[in-house]
Amino acid sequence: MSANFISVVASACLMTSTLAHADCSPMLSKQYANAQWIVDSLRPEKPGQVRVFASDGSEYTAGQALWMKGQLRSVLQSCARADENTAAAALHGVTDLLNSHHAAPWHEDAPDPKV
């Protein structure tokens, strides 16, 4: 296993355990976990990269991906300080960006993209 993979797994475990023991509400913790799942799937190779794709198919710039990762770290820090208002505000910014870029669901009457 590569050292990079091990460090990603270790930091994910640490972040999850930190949030579980923090003083934030269960609802905020659930919203954090949902956002983290998508944000962690973004793997920009460099900050100026034009496109980065998430596991759900949504598309972001590398700068947006790095910003969201930083905001999620801020949420953890705010929860550790029992400052749920600041944590919620930071998480709200991330979820707004995620929702604005989320891949549109497929509809039956939508044209077939394969045609």
N, C-alpha and C positions, 0 to 999 in steps of 0.2 A: 504494500500500500504506500501511496505517496504521502509525504509529510503534509502537503497541501490539503489532501482529503482528510487526513486525521485531524488537522487543525480546524477544518470547517465543522466536522462532527463534534469535536470537543467544544467549540464555541457555541454551537447550536444547543448542546446539552446544558452548558453553563447558562446561556440566556434563558432557556426554558425553566431551569431550576430557580434562577434568580427571580423571574416573574412569578413563579408559583409561590415563592416565599415573600414576595413584596406586598405592600399594603394597598393594592389596587383591587377594585371590585371584580367579581367573577365575569361580569359582562365585558368589562374593558379587557380582561385577560383573554377572553374568547375572541374579541375583535382583533387583538394583537396577534393571536395565533393564526387567524385567517389571513391577515395582511402579511405576516412573516412568511407564510407558506409560499405566497407568490413572489414576494421581494427576494427571498433566498434563492429562488429559481433563476433570478437575473444574474448573469455572469459576464459583466463587461470586461473586455480584455484591456481596454485603455479608456481614459475619461472622455476622449474625443470621438469615441466610436459612434457611428451614426445610428445604428439599430441594435437593440438588445431585445430578445424575445423571452417572455415568461412562459412558465409551464402551461398556462391556460391559453396561450396563443396571442396575448396582448403584446404590444410593441412599445418600447420606451427608448429614450436616448441613454447613453451610459451615464451622463450627468444626472438624469432623473433617477436612475437606479442607485447611484451612489448617494444622492440626497435622501432617498427613501431609507436606505440602510442606516444613514446617520440619524434620521428622525426616529427610527425604531430603537436605536441605542439610547436616544434621548428619552424615549418612553420608559425604558427600563430604569434609567437613572432617576427619573421623576417618581416612578413607583417605589423605588428603593428609599426615596426621601419622603414617601407618603404624600406626595403632591399630585393627587389624581387629576386636578384641573389642568395642570400643565401637561401631564401625560395624555389626557384626552384631547387636548388641543393639537399636540404633535401627531397623535394617531389620526385625528380627523383630517389633517393635511395629507397624510399618506393615503388614507382611504378615498379621499376626494380624487387624488391623482390616479389611483388604481381604477376607480369607477369611470373616470373620464377616458381611460385608454382601454377599458375592458373590451375584449373581442365581442362583437355583436352576436347574439344568439341566432341560430339558423331558424328561419321561418319556412313553412311549407310553400307559401306563395312567392318566396324569394327566388330570383333566378339561380339556376344551378351554376356554381362557380367553375365547374369542370367543363362547361360547354364552351 
